[in-house]
Amino acid sequence: MQILPSKLLILTAVIAVTLPLAAQPPAGASGRGGRGAAGASGPKHEDTEYYTPVPKVVTPGATDAAAPSDAIVLFDGKNLDEWVTNRDKSPAKWTVADGILTVKKGAAGGGNIETKRTFKNYQLHVEWKIPENITGKDQARGNSGVFLASTGGGDAGYELQVLDSYNNPTYVNGQAGSIYKQAIPIVNPNRKPGEWQTYDVAWTAPTFNADGSVKTPAYVTVFFNGVLVQNHFELKGETLYVGQPIYKAYDRAPIKLQAHGDASEPVSFRNIWIRELE
């Protein structure tokens, strides 16, 4: 069939317009690795991108052990201004020397000490050391404790155990890194006596109903020398030396350090800080 020049011009124009359209990707295709994109009326990637609330800026410490900018420093090696004696709330009497806080055993030390401030949910950093010349065995070898909430006198509260567990057999829910008499540590990452050890703790306090019953239990996560030893453990209640743990209602509580009554050489602490969590 003969194509007239006028019809040839029209056919050429149609082909010129149609070819670029045919080269376009089909509706719904994306230019990002072939992953589909929704149409104009469907979901968009912006739907799951949030710009508020903006997290506040916190300056980290020079090292992972150093206090970040929003931390409350509970012991910086200089004094015990943040601490009192647990028994009577008098000034804490433990020994501070060379940037280190050491348990002062016996009546002269006044027993356990606790923070003047009270806390609820928090991140806590504590460094502690068993003396190199430690003596004794089992629970009578470098025994102390970090009470994550001190709910009264003596050993009332929730205890994270401190002990020489480098080469010292004892019951496993009483070794270092345990939630005393409740939670066995996942592993044993203890350093030998004379070396500094580190606890990094995330604590979620229990909450209570108006009648004192438990609304939500306490949870704790503990890193011991950088190793996870308690993974969001649900506590059964406060620490009891004899009997099963129980809860009793409280709102906010101090942090407590234990002056254990065993005859071994006293434990030391340093670089204690806390970040309150909303």
Summary of the structure (lengths in Angstrom):
residues: 278
radius of gyration: 30.8
end to end distance: 84.0
largest distance: 119.5
contacts: 753
relative contact order: 0.19
helix: 10%
strand: 30%
